[in-house]
Amino acid sequence: MRIITLVLFLTCISQSHAKQSHSSVDLTRQIEVTGVGQVFSIPNRFSFSLSLEEKGNSAADLNGVMTEKSTRVINALLKVGVNKKSLQALQVRFNPWVVYNNQTREQKGFILTRTINVTVDDLQVYEKAIDEVLKLGITSISNFNYSNSESEVHYQASLRQALLSAKARAEDMVKSLDLKLGKVISISEQSAGQAMPVQMRMREAKSSSSYQPGEMTTETQVRVIFSIE
């Protein structure tokens, strides 16, 4: 009976060791690769911000002047084709107007600042809009930005390219070693797929004959682990 029990015990140990060894081999028979996908597109949404500033002694008078100035700017933008829904002019800020003279601090009144955000879907309208505000004497133009309205579609297409790239890379590697690619073990996304400019020339606060929108690229990167058969 003792001999039979000992044999069974040794058999269990042998099987357990074999399973562990096999598991260890399985863990090492895998390949990890990185795939990259890129989709190019043309920007079709453009935006910028205008900053209007007035200084004075009376807050009420400043508000009246600012309202009149803002109305002129908004009407000029609407005239060249900017959609009214694409204008945001709610940001207003009051600050003390302080001057220093021989280390003496003197408050002369207030500074009223208003920010107008503009977004357009047409490059020609974008160019005309900036020309119009420059004609009005507005030179504080900032936050130039551009994007593509189909950014999510481009992101998904770039992601598919990255996965196919990872698979092709893994197949080439195992083929070189006379091996066979197995199933996917895991997939992880390594990037957010943000669109980045390839070429974009913006005007600053001066007139120019034309903008060059250039291209944008949406790039994604994935990490894929395959088993090796």
Buried (B, 14 or more C-beta within 10 A) or exposed (E): EEEEEEEEEEEEEEEEEEEEEEEEEEEEEBBEBEBBBBBEBEBBBBBBBBBBBBBBEEEEBBBEBBEEBBEBBBEBBBEBEBBEEBBEBEEEEEEEBEEEEEEEEEEEBBBBBBBBBBBBEBBEBBBBBBBBBBEBEBEEBEEBBBBBEBBEEBBBBBBEBBBEBBBEBBBEBBEEEEEEBBEBEEEEEEBEBEBEEEEBEBBEEEEEEEBEBEBBBBBBBBBBBBBBE
